[in-house]
Amino acid sequence: MYRELGFVERAQRITWRAKKGTPPPAASLSHSTYAPDLPTITKRFSRFWPQQRTWLKRLHPEELSWYRSWSWNSLKPGLWSWLYRLFVEFDLRQWAVQKDGQLQGVLAWMPTLRSAPLWLACDSYADPESITTLLIQARYDLRHQQNLKMEHPANMQEEAIQAAGFENARTLIWMRAKGAT
């Protein structure tokens, strides 16, 4: 119907929902000794912020994120961001995954009054094993949270997300009328 009215597809977004049950911690998925070729989960260091912001802006452009009631700057490291989150009762947890010394992805969990979504920031070429490991670790750390959800572009890291125990709850097709700005 929309196509007949002149609308064109802009993007497809999948809302992923974590399956019931607690996965094992990601650390138990790899060897007990450090190996540089295995994914390594760390906290999100300040030096990762520029890359995380770039990925988030690419994955969630403003025209598709108009309904989000907060800014990506809420994730920014530093005293002012910490004070802002403290005074608006904004909880935040962040994880990063590296492999072979390269940042593969960053995951943020930001509960609000309405929901508690996860926000995955990565490139389409990120190592799938690393993304799976990152998501499993977050699911384990947040095992007491109900209804973990994550919105992510369709056709991007889908197998890694499914391997981490998420299922497709819904796929939205974002459309725009031809000639609309």
C-alpha positions as CSV (number, residue, x, y, z in Angstrom):
1,M,0.0,0.0,0.0
2,Y,2.7,2.5,0.9
3,R,4.8,1.7,-2.2
4,E,1.6,2.3,-4.3
5,L,1.4,5.7,-2.6
6,G,4.9,6.6,-3.6
7,F,6.9,5.7,-0.5
8,V,10.4,4.2,-0.7
9,E,12.1,2.1,1.8
10,R,14.7,4.0,3.9
11,A,15.8,1.2,6.3
12,Q,14.8,-1.9,8.1
13,R,15.3,-2.2,11.9
14,I,14.9,-5.3,14.0
15,T,13.9,-5.2,17.6
16,W,15.7,-8.1,19.2
17,R,14.5,-9.6,22.5
18,A,16.7,-11.8,24.8
19,K,15.4,-15.3,25.2
20,K,14.5,-16.6,28.7
21,G,17.3,-18.1,30.7
22,T,20.7,-17.0,31.8
23,P,23.7,-17.6,29.5
24,P,27.1,-18.6,30.9
25,P,29.4,-15.6,31.4
26,A,31.3,-14.8,28.3
27,A,34.7,-15.5,30.0
28,S,33.8,-19.2,30.2
29,L,33.4,-19.3,26.5
30,S,37.1,-18.8,25.8
31,H,40.3,-20.3,27.2
32,S,41.3,-19.5,30.8
33,T,44.5,-17.8,29.7
34,Y,44.7,-14.6,27.7
35,A,45.0,-15.2,23.9
36,P,45.1,-12.2,21.6
37,D,43.2,-13.9,18.9
38,L,40.2,-14.5,21.2
39,P,37.6,-11.8,22.0
40,T,38.3,-9.9,25.2
41,I,35.6,-8.1,27.1
42,T,36.6,-4.9,28.9
43,K,34.9,-1.9,30.3
44,R,34.2,0.9,27.9
45,F,37.3,3.1,28.2
46,S,37.2,6.8,27.4
47,R,39.4,6.3,24.4
48,F,36.7,4.2,22.8
49,W,34.1,7.0,22.9
50,P,34.9,8.6,19.5
51,Q,34.6,5.3,17.7
52,Q,31.4,4.4,19.6
53,R,29.8,7.7,18.8
54,T,30.7,7.3,15.1
55,W,29.2,3.9,15.0
56,L,26.0,4.9,16.8
57,K,25.4,7.9,14.6
58,R,25.8,5.7,11.5
59,L,23.6,2.9,12.8
60,H,20.9,5.2,14.3
61,P,20.7,8.3,12.1
62,E,18.6,11.1,13.5
63,E,15.9,10.7,11.0
64,L,15.3,7.1,12.3
65,S,15.9,8.0,16.0
66,W,13.5,10.9,16.5
67,Y,11.5,9.0,19.2
68,R,14.6,8.5,21.4
69,S,14.2,10.9,24.4
70,W,18.0,11.3,25.1
71,S,21.2,12.1,23.3
72,W,24.1,9.9,22.5
73,N,26.1,12.5,24.5
74,S,24.7,10.8,27.6
75,L,27.2,8.0,26.9
76,K,30.1,10.4,26.7
77,P,32.8,9.8,29.3
78,G,33.7,12.6,31.8
79,L,32.5,14.4,34.9
80,W,29.7,16.4,33.4
81,S,28.1,13.4,31.8
82,W,28.4,11.5,35.0
83,L,26.8,14.3,37.0
84,Y,24.0,14.6,34.4
85,R,23.3,10.8,34.7
86,L,23.5,11.0,38.5
87,F,20.9,13.8,38.8
88,V,18.4,12.5,36.3
89,E,18.7,9.0,37.8
90,F,20.1,7.7,34.6
91,D,21.8,4.3,35.1
92,L,24.4,3.2,32.6
93,R,26.5,0.1,32.0
94,Q,28.9,-0.2,29.1
95,W,31.1,-3.1,27.8
96,A,33.6,-3.2,25.0
97,V,35.1,-6.1,23.1
98,Q,38.5,-6.3,21.4
99,K,40.1,-8.9,19.3
100,D,43.7,-8.8,18.0
101,G,44.1,-5.4,19.7
102,Q,41.2,-3.9,17.6
103,L,38.0,-2.6,19.0
104,Q,35.2,-4.7,17.6
105,G,32.1,-3.2,19.4
106,V,30.7,-1.4,22.3
107,L,27.4,-2.1,24.1
108,A,25.5,0.3,26.3
109,W,22.6,-0.5,28.6
110,M,20.5,2.5,29.6
111,P,17.3,1.9,31.4
112,T,14.7,4.6,31.3
113,L,11.2,4.9,32.8
114,R,9.7,3.1,29.8
115,S,12.3,0.5,28.8
116,A,15.8,-0.8,29.3
117,P,17.3,-1.1,25.9
118,L,20.8,-2.3,24.8
119,W,22.6,-0.2,22.1
120,L,25.1,-2.1,20.1
121,A,27.8,0.0,18.3
122,C,29.9,-1.8,15.7
123,D,30.7,-1.9,12.1
124,S,29.3,-4.4,9.6
125,Y,32.7,-6.0,9.3
126,A,33.1,-6.5,13.1
127,D,34.1,-10.1,14.1
128,P,30.9,-12.0,14.7
129,E,32.4,-14.1,17.5
130,S,33.3,-10.9,19.3
131,I,29.8,-9.4,19.0
132,T,28.3,-12.7,20.2
133,T,30.7,-12.8,23.2
134,L,29.9,-9.1,24.0
135,L,26.2,-9.7,24.0
136,I,26.4,-12.9,26.1
137,Q,28.5,-11.1,28.7
138,A,25.9,-8.3,28.9
139,R,23.1,-10.8,29.2
140,Y,24.9,-12.5,32.0
141,D,25.7,-9.3,33.8
142,L,22.1,-8.1,33.4
143,R,20.5,-11.6,34.2
144,H,18.1,-10.1,36.7
145,Q,16.7,-7.6,34.2
146,Q,13.5,-8.5,32.5
147,N,12.8,-8.0,28.8
148,L,16.2,-7.0,27.5
149,K,15.7,-5.6,24.0
150,M,17.9,-4.1,21.4
151,E,17.1,-2.3,18.1
152,H,19.6,-2.9,15.3
153,P,19.7,-2.5,11.5
154,A,18.4,-5.5,9.6
155,N,21.0,-7.6,7.8
156,M,23.8,-6.6,10.2
157,Q,25.4,-9.0,12.6
158,E,22.1,-11.0,12.7
159,E,23.7,-14.4,13.2
160,A,26.0,-13.1,16.0
161,I,23.0,-11.6,17.7
162,Q,21.0,-14.8,17.4
163,A,24.0,-16.9,18.6
164,A,24.0,-14.7,21.8
165,G,20.4,-15.8,22.6
166,F,18.3,-13.0,21.0
167,E,15.2,-13.5,18.9
168,N,13.6,-11.3,16.3
169,A,10.6,-9.7,18.1
170,R,9.7,-7.4,15.2
171,T,11.0,-5.9,12.0
172,L,10.1,-2.3,11.1
173,I,10.5,-0.9,7.6
174,W,11.1,2.8,7.7
175,M,9.7,4.5,4.6
176,R,9.7,8.0,3.2
177,A,7.6,9.6,0.6
178,K,9.4,10.4,-2.7
179,G,10.5,14.0,-2.7
180,A,10.2,14.4,1.1
181,T,13.1,15.9,3.0
